[in-house]
Amino acid sequence: MKYALSLLLALLLMNASAWAQTVPPLDLAARQAVLVEAATGGVLYAKDADSRMPTSSMSKMMTMYVVFEALKSGKLHMEDRIPVSEHAWKQEGSRMFLNVGQTARVEDLVRGVIVQSGNDAAVTLAESLGSGSESAFADLMNAKATQLGLTNSHFMNATGLPDPQHYSTARDLAALALALYRDFPEYYHFFSEMSFTYNGIAQGNRNPLLYRAMNVDGLKTGHTDTGGYGLTASAAREGRRLFMVLNGMTDMQARADESAKLLDYGYREFGLYPVVKAGDILGTPAVWLGTAPSVAIGAKKDVTLSLPRAARMGLKAVVHFPQRLDAPLAKGQTVGSLILTAPDRPDQTVPLVVLADVPQVGFFARLWAKISGLFHKKQGGGEEVRDVVLK
């Protein structure tokens, strides 16, 4: 799992401009945007993806990450009831229409935040987990951002209401959305609910792509006067999941149309290609002083790449490994590498590991090998480089 996450984070930082020669340009009106392949973390499109921006209600994704973590750990339960403070009741902007002094179920508050984008609901949950303080809850949000590797994000409140020190980036928000999907599959369905009724007031989900036939199932809209209209969304189509973030749109219609354009671009121009499977034998170097004369090596995890469709035919793979390894060898031990190259994209290196244990031979066998070594030069050594035929 650690290997898979490391590979994912490395790919998430790749520069999508390296593909400029193999995909047609996309003219997107957003100020900031990013499109990410969920399976690999590969960035398919980026526009000012690392520029700090007001995140408005897209900030509530981090609010919900902290809440979901509390639910998963048992600190909070869906049937718990939380009192609504005057501070929560007085929140500006979108509301769930809670009443001051009432108590609300956690599950209703979760829907109020996600479906209705209720600032009153977000602050009610924040005060519950922040020992009565929204500011203390913001500290939890920032600690979680650091833990998730969101290096260009800072939160001052649970709602996303404007504050000079409250910001994120398109790239960080995409990573946060992916983390929500990865870490809390049991709660992810809330992001695709079309409507929610509370206190007799029905409100529809603000995500415009849920109402189009695009297989979109999340996540969160946002709007501020300075930041413009934004959306973080995810779609599952053709066996692939894409996450996109855009911000800085001038109106809701442009937000919907540009978001749809970006997702369609990702599915049309890029493909998800399996390269090797975990356990595929990519080499059999000799083993010195081992109970077996050689050992199989391969990738520890399945390796899949997201590539421009035009670059698929140029994809090449080369393995590097020692011609001889010294026993003992433990299954999973890194002993080589797989180098993947494709037109107009950075090379990617995947570690290769030993696929089976190889113990060292006994004392007398080792002694005889040393004596023999006085008269005979040991065979092997050096590095073997071999092309891999991709399917």
C-alpha positions as CSV (number, residue, x, y, z in Angstrom):
1,M,0.0,0.0,0.0
2,K,2.8,2.4,0.8
3,Y,4.4,1.7,-2.6
4,A,1.1,2.4,-4.3
5,L,0.6,5.7,-2.5
6,S,4.1,6.8,-3.2
7,L,3.7,6.1,-6.9
8,L,0.3,7.9,-6.9
9,L,1.7,11.0,-5.3
10,A,4.7,11.1,-7.6
11,L,2.4,10.9,-10.7
12,L,0.1,13.6,-9.2
13,L,3.0,16.0,-9.4
14,M,3.8,15.3,-13.0
15,N,3.6,18.2,-15.4
16,A,0.8,17.7,-17.9
17,S,2.4,20.1,-20.3
18,A,4.8,17.3,-21.3
19,W,1.9,15.8,-23.3
20,A,1.3,19.0,-25.3
21,Q,2.7,17.4,-28.5
22,T,0.5,14.4,-28.4
23,V,-2.9,15.8,-27.5
24,P,-4.8,18.8,-29.1
25,P,-4.9,21.9,-27.0
26,L,-7.9,22.6,-24.8
27,D,-9.1,26.2,-24.6
28,L,-10.6,26.4,-21.1
29,A,-12.1,29.6,-19.7
30,A,-11.3,28.8,-16.1
31,R,-8.6,30.7,-14.3
32,Q,-7.4,27.5,-12.5
33,A,-8.0,23.9,-13.5
34,V,-6.7,20.4,-13.2
35,L,-7.8,16.9,-14.4
36,V,-6.5,13.8,-12.7
37,E,-6.7,10.1,-13.5
38,A,-7.8,8.4,-10.3
39,A,-6.1,5.0,-10.9
40,T,-2.7,6.4,-11.5
41,G,-2.7,10.0,-10.1
42,G,-1.6,11.2,-13.6
43,V,-2.4,14.8,-14.4
44,L,-4.1,14.9,-17.8
45,Y,-4.6,18.7,-17.9
46,A,-3.4,21.6,-15.8
47,K,-3.9,25.4,-15.9
48,D,-2.4,27.4,-13.1
49,A,-3.0,24.3,-11.0
50,D,-0.6,25.5,-8.2
51,S,-1.8,29.1,-8.0
52,R,-3.4,29.9,-4.6
53,M,-7.1,30.7,-5.0
54,P,-10.2,31.3,-2.8
55,T,-11.8,27.9,-2.5
56,S,-15.2,29.0,-1.2
57,S,-17.5,26.1,-0.5
58,M,-15.1,23.6,-2.0
59,S,-13.4,24.0,1.3
60,K,-16.2,21.9,2.8
61,M,-14.5,18.8,1.3
62,M,-11.9,19.2,4.0
63,T,-14.6,19.8,6.6
64,M,-16.2,16.5,5.6
65,Y,-12.9,14.6,5.5
66,V,-12.5,15.5,9.2
67,V,-16.1,14.6,10.0
68,F,-15.9,11.3,8.1
69,E,-12.7,10.4,10.0
70,A,-14.6,11.1,13.3
71,L,-17.4,8.9,12.1
72,K,-15.1,6.1,11.0
73,S,-13.2,6.1,14.3
74,G,-16.4,6.1,16.4
75,K,-15.9,9.6,17.9
76,L,-19.1,10.7,16.1
77,H,-22.2,8.6,15.1
78,M,-24.8,9.3,12.5
79,E,-27.6,9.2,15.1
80,D,-25.9,11.6,17.5
81,R,-27.7,14.9,18.0
82,I,-25.8,18.2,18.1
83,P,-27.0,21.5,19.4
84,V,-27.1,24.5,17.0
85,S,-25.3,27.5,18.4
86,E,-26.2,31.1,17.7
87,H,-22.8,31.4,15.8
88,A,-23.8,28.6,13.5
89,W,-27.4,29.9,13.0
90,K,-26.1,33.4,12.0
91,Q,-23.8,32.1,9.2
92,E,-24.0,34.0,5.9
93,G,-24.5,32.4,2.5
94,S,-26.1,29.1,1.7
95,R,-28.0,27.5,4.6
96,M,-29.6,24.3,5.7
97,F,-32.1,26.4,7.7
98,L,-31.3,25.1,11.1
99,N,-32.9,26.9,14.1
100,V,-30.8,28.2,17.0
101,G,-31.1,26.1,20.1
102,Q,-32.4,23.0,18.3
103,T,-30.5,19.7,18.1
104,A,-29.8,18.1,14.7
105,R,-28.8,14.6,13.7
106,V,-25.3,14.2,12.4
107,E,-26.6,12.4,9.3
108,D,-28.9,15.3,8.5
109,L,-26.0,17.7,9.1
110,V,-23.8,15.7,6.7
111,R,-26.5,16.0,4.0
112,G,-26.9,19.6,4.8
113,V,-23.3,20.3,4.2
114,I,-22.8,18.2,1.1
115,V,-26.2,18.5,-0.7
116,Q,-27.3,21.9,0.4
117,S,-23.9,23.5,1.1
118,G,-25.2,24.7,4.4
119,N,-22.8,27.0,6.2
120,D,-24.9,26.6,9.4
121,A,-24.5,22.8,9.1
122,A,-20.8,23.0,8.5
123,V,-20.2,25.2,11.6
124,T,-22.5,23.0,13.8
125,L,-20.4,20.0,12.9
126,A,-17.2,22.0,13.4
127,E,-18.1,23.2,16.8
128,S,-19.0,19.7,17.9
129,L,-15.5,18.3,16.9
130,G,-13.6,21.5,17.8
131,S,-14.8,21.5,21.4
132,G,-17.2,24.4,20.7
133,S,-14.8,26.4,18.6
134,E,-14.8,26.7,14.8
135,S,-11.3,28.1,15.0
136,A,-10.1,24.9,16.8
137,F,-11.8,22.8,14.1
138,A,-9.9,24.8,11.5
139,D,-6.7,23.7,13.3
140,L,-7.8,20.1,12.7
141,M,-8.4,20.9,9.1
142,N,-4.9,22.3,8.7
143,A,-3.3,19.3,10.5
144,K,-5.2,17.0,8.2
145,A,-4.1,19.0,5.1
146,T,-0.5,18.5,6.2
147,Q,-1.0,14.8,6.7
148,L,-2.5,14.5,3.2
149,G,0.4,16.4,1.6
150,L,-1.7,19.4,0.6
151,T,1.3,21.7,0.9
152,N,-0.4,24.8,-0.7
153,S,-3.6,24.9,1.4
154,H,-4.7,26.7,4.6
155,F,-8.1,26.8,6.2
156,M,-9.5,29.5,8.6
157,N,-13.1,28.2,8.8
158,A,-15.3,25.2,8.1
159,T,-17.4,26.9,5.4
160,G,-15.0,28.6,2.9
161,L,-16.3,32.1,3.6
162,P,-13.7,34.6,2.4
163,D,-10.6,35.2,4.5
164,P,-7.1,36.3,3.2
165,Q,-5.5,33.3,4.9
166,H,-8.0,30.8,3.6
167,Y,-6.9,29.3,0.3
168,S,-6.0,26.2,-1.7
169,T,-5.0,25.2,-5.2
170,A,-6.7,23.2,-8.0
171,R,-4.0,20.5,-7.5
172,D,-4.5,20.3,-3.8
173,L,-8.3,20.1,-4.1
174,A,-8.0,17.3,-6.6
175,A,-5.8,15.4,-4.2
176,L,-8.3,16.0,-1.4
177,A,-11.2,14.8,-3.5
178,L,-9.2,11.6,-4.4
179,A,-8.5,11.1,-0.7
180,L,-12.2,11.3,0.1
181,Y,-13.0,8.7,-2.5
182,R,-10.1,6.4,-1.4
183,D,-10.5,6.7,2.4
184,F,-14.2,6.8,2.9
185,P,-16.0,4.7,0.2
186,E,-18.8,4.1,2.7
187,Y,-19.7,7.8,2.8
188,Y,-18.9,8.8,-0.7
189,H,-22.5,8.3,-1.9
190,F,-23.6,11.4,-0.1
191,F,-21.9,13.5,-2.8
192,S,-24.2,12.2,-5.5
193,E,-27.5,12.8,-3.7
194,M,-29.7,15.0,-5.9
195,S,-31.7,16.7,-3.2
196,F,-32.4,16.9,0.6
197,T,-35.3,18.3,2.5
198,Y,-34.9,19.7,6.0
199,N,-37.4,21.7,8.1
200,G,-39.8,21.3,5.2
201,I,-37.4,23.1,2.8
202,A,-36.2,21.0,-0.2
203,Q,-33.0,22.0,-1.9
204,G,-31.3,20.4,-4.9
205,N,-27.6,19.5,-5.1
206,R,-25.7,22.5,-6.5
207,N,-23.4,20.3,-8.6
208,P,-24.7,20.9,-12.2
209,L,-23.0,17.8,-13.7
210,L,-25.2,15.5,-11.6
211,Y,-28.1,16.5,-13.8
212,R,-26.3,15.6,-17.1
213,A,-25.8,12.1,-18.4
214,M,-22.1,12.1,-17.6
215,N,-21.8,9.5,-14.8
216,V,-20.7,12.2,-12.4
217,D,-21.1,11.3,-8.7
218,G,-19.5,14.2,-6.8
219,L,-18.2,16.4,-5.3
220,K,-18.6,20.1,-4.4
221,T,-19.3,23.5,-5.9
222,G,-18.1,26.9,-4.7
223,H,-18.5,30.6,-5.3
224,T,-17.1,33.8,-4.0
225,D,-17.0,37.3,-5.6
226,T,-13.2,37.2,-5.8
227,G,-12.7,33.6,-6.7
228,G,-15.6,33.2,-9.1
229,Y,-17.6,30.0,-9.7
230,G,-15.8,26.7,-9.1
231,L,-16.4,23.0,-9.0
232,T,-14.6,19.9,-7.9
233,A,-16.2,16.8,-9.6
234,S,-15.6,13.2,-10.3
235,A,-16.9,10.8,-13.0
236,A,-16.8,7.1,-13.5
237,R,-17.0,6.2,-17.2
238,E,-15.5,3.4,-19.4
239,G,-14.0,1.7,-16.4
240,R,-12.0,4.8,-15.5
241,R,-12.5,7.5,-12.8
242,L,-11.4,11.1,-13.4
243,F,-11.3,14.0,-10.9
244,M,-11.4,17.6,-12.0
245,V,-11.2,21.0,-10.4
246,L,-11.8,24.3,-12.0
247,N,-12.3,27.8,-10.6
248,G,-12.7,31.4,-11.6
249,M,-15.7,31.0,-13.9
250,T,-18.0,34.0,-14.4
251,D,-21.3,32.4,-13.9
252,M,-23.0,29.1,-13.1
253,Q,-23.7,28.2,-16.8
254,A,-20.1,28.6,-17.7
255,R,-19.1,26.5,-14.7
256,A,-21.3,23.7,-15.9
257,D,-20.3,23.9,-19.5
258,E,-16.5,24.2,-18.9
259,S,-16.6,21.3,-16.4
260,A,-18.3,19.1,-18.9
261,K,-15.8,20.1,-21.6
262,L,-12.9,19.2,-19.3
263,L,-14.2,15.8,-18.4
264,D,-15.1,14.9,-22.0
265,Y,-11.6,15.9,-23.0
266,G,-10.0,13.5,-20.5
267,Y,-12.1,10.6,-21.7
268,R,-11.7,11.4,-25.3
269,E,-8.0,12.2,-25.6
270,F,-6.5,9.8,-22.9
271,G,-6.6,6.1,-22.2
272,L,-5.8,4.0,-19.2
273,Y,-3.3,1.2,-20.2
274,P,-2.2,-1.8,-18.2
275,V,1.6,-2.3,-18.5
276,V,2.4,-5.2,-16.3
277,K,0.6,-7.2,-13.6
278,A,1.9,-7.9,-10.1
279,G,3.8,-11.2,-10.2
280,D,4.6,-11.1,-13.9
281,I,8.2,-12.5,-14.3
282,L,10.3,-9.8,-15.8
283,G,13.7,-11.4,-15.2
284,T,15.5,-14.4,-13.6
285,P,18.9,-13.3,-12.3
286,A,21.3,-16.0,-11.0
287,V,21.6,-16.4,-7.2
288,W,25.0,-16.8,-5.6
289,L,25.1,-19.1,-2.5
290,G,21.3,-19.6,-2.7
291,T,19.2,-22.7,-2.3
292,A,17.9,-22.0,-5.9
293,P,20.2,-21.2,-8.8
294,S,18.0,-18.2,-9.9
295,V,15.1,-16.2,-8.7
296,A,12.1,-14.5,-10.5
297,I,11.7,-10.8,-10.2
298,G,8.7,-8.5,-11.1
299,A,6.6,-5.6,-10.1
300,K,5.1,-5.7,-6.6
301,K,1.8,-4.0,-7.8
302,D,-0.1,-3.8,-11.1
303,V,1.4,-1.0,-13.2
304,T,-1.1,1.0,-15.2
305,L,-0.4,4.3,-17.1
306,S,-2.7,7.1,-18.2
307,L,-1.5,8.2,-21.6
308,P,-2.6,10.3,-24.6
309,R,-4.2,7.8,-27.0
310,A,-1.7,9.0,-29.7
311,A,1.2,8.1,-27.4
312,R,0.2,4.5,-26.7
313,M,2.0,3.0,-29.7
314,G,5.2,4.7,-28.6
315,L,5.2,3.2,-25.1
316,K,8.3,1.2,-24.3
317,A,9.5,-0.7,-21.2
318,V,13.0,-1.7,-20.2
319,V,14.0,-3.7,-17.2
320,H,17.3,-3.3,-15.3
321,F,18.5,-5.8,-12.8
322,P,21.8,-7.4,-11.6
323,Q,22.9,-10.5,-13.5
324,R,23.7,-12.1,-10.1
325,L,22.2,-11.6,-6.7
326,D,23.7,-12.7,-3.3
327,A,21.6,-14.9,-1.1
328,P,19.7,-14.7,1.2
329,L,16.9,-13.0,-0.6
330,A,13.5,-12.1,0.9
331,K,10.3,-11.9,-1.1
332,G,9.5,-8.3,-1.8
333,Q,13.1,-7.1,-1.7
334,T,13.8,-4.4,-4.3
335,V,16.5,-5.6,-6.7
336,G,15.9,-3.8,-10.0
337,S,13.7,-1.3,-11.9
338,L,11.3,-1.0,-14.8
339,I,11.8,2.1,-16.9
340,L,8.7,3.3,-18.9
341,T,9.0,5.8,-21.7
342,A,6.4,7.3,-24.0
343,P,6.5,10.2,-26.5
344,D,6.4,13.6,-24.8
345,R,6.1,12.3,-21.2
346,P,8.7,12.0,-18.4
347,D,10.2,8.6,-17.8
348,Q,8.7,6.6,-15.0
349,T,10.7,4.2,-12.8
350,V,8.9,1.3,-11.1
351,P,10.9,-0.8,-8.6
352,L,11.2,-4.5,-9.3
353,V,11.2,-7.0,-6.4
354,V,12.1,-10.6,-5.7
355,L,9.0,-12.8,-6.1
356,A,10.1,-15.6,-3.8
357,D,12.3,-16.2,-0.8
358,V,15.7,-17.7,-1.5
359,P,17.6,-18.8,1.6
360,Q,21.3,-19.0,1.8
361,V,22.9,-22.5,1.5
362,G,24.4,-24.1,4.6
363,F,27.8,-23.6,6.2
364,F,29.6,-26.4,4.4
365,A,28.2,-25.4,1.0
366,R,29.4,-21.8,1.6
367,L,32.8,-23.1,2.8
368,W,33.2,-25.2,-0.4
369,A,32.1,-22.2,-2.5
370,K,34.9,-20.1,-0.9
371,I,37.5,-22.8,-1.4
372,S,36.4,-23.2,-5.0
373,G,36.5,-19.4,-5.4
374,L,40.3,-19.6,-4.8
375,F,40.7,-21.6,-8.0
376,H,37.7,-20.5,-10.1
377,K,36.5,-17.0,-10.8
378,K,32.9,-16.5,-9.7
379,Q,30.5,-16.3,-12.6
380,G,28.0,-13.5,-13.1
381,G,28.0,-9.9,-12.0
382,G,27.2,-6.7,-13.9
383,E,23.7,-5.5,-15.0
384,E,21.3,-7.0,-17.5
385,V,19.1,-4.7,-19.5
386,R,16.1,-6.2,-21.4
387,D,13.2,-4.8,-23.4
388,V,9.8,-5.9,-22.2
389,V,7.1,-6.7,-24.8
390,L,3.9,-4.8,-23.8
391,K,0.6,-6.4,-24.6
